[in-house]
Amino acid sequence: MSGLVGAILLIAAMLFPFLAMPLLWRRMKRVRDHAYDKSPPPKRETAWEEKLETRDGLNLVHTHETDENLMGLGDRSRHPHWPLSNQ
């Protein structure tokens, strides 16, 4: 009888992660989406340009512009649909 109880407990302990993980994953996705909806939109930096004059009379220009394609990739990775999408 004690062997049967031990086997049942062992099987229950092995199945628990497989039963609990989808439930916890759904809750995590709900909480994450709620937090992203409540968060303020990201502030984009304004484009700027820096000019340096050298002794040779050449002007060096360094520009900084935000890359919207790169920003879109970051936003896409923030809302993944992998490995589970049980909505």
N, C-alpha and C positions, 0 to 999 in steps of 0.2 A: 504494500500500500504506500509506503513512504517513497518507493522508487517511482511510482506513478505520479505522486505529487511533485517530486523533484523534476520529472520529465515535463510535466505541465508547466512548471515555473520556468524551466529552461527554454521551452518553446515560446512562452509568453515574453520572456526577456529578449529572445531573438526577433520576434515579430514587432515589438513595441516601436523601434525606430522607423520601421517601414509604415506603420500606421500613423505615427505622430508627425512625421516629417511633412507630408502633404498639407496637413492642417496648419502646422507652424509656418510653412512656406506661404500659404495663402494669407495668413495674418500679417506676415512680414511685408508682403506686397501691398496689402491694403494700407498699412501704417506708412510705408514709404511713399505711396502715391498721395496720401493725405498730407504728408509733410511737404512734398514737392508742390502740391497745389497751394498750400498756405505760405510757402516761401516767396520772398520778393523776387522779381525778375533780376537776372544778373546784369550788373552795370558794365557796359562796354567802355573801354578806354577810347579817348578821342585820338585821332591820328595826329602825329607830330612829326616835325622835321628839324634836324639839327645840322647846321652848316658850320664847317671848320675851314678856316683859311690857313694854308701852309705857307712856309717861307718861299716856296717856289712860285707862288702866285696861283696855285691850283686850289679849287674849292672842293672839299670833300663833303658829301651830303649823306646823312644817315636818316632814313625814314622809318617810321613805325606805323603800320596800318593793321587793323584787326583783320584776321582772315575768317570770313564768315563760313567758308567751307569747313575749316577746322572746328569752328564753334558748333556747327551742325553735327559733326562727328561726335563731339563730346556730349551733345544733347541726346544723340541716338544711343550712345553707350550708357547714358544715365537711366534710360528706360528699356532695359533688355527684355526680350521675350524668350530667353534661353536660361537654363535648361528646362524649366517648367513654366507653362502658361495656363494654369488651370483657373480660369476666371469664370 
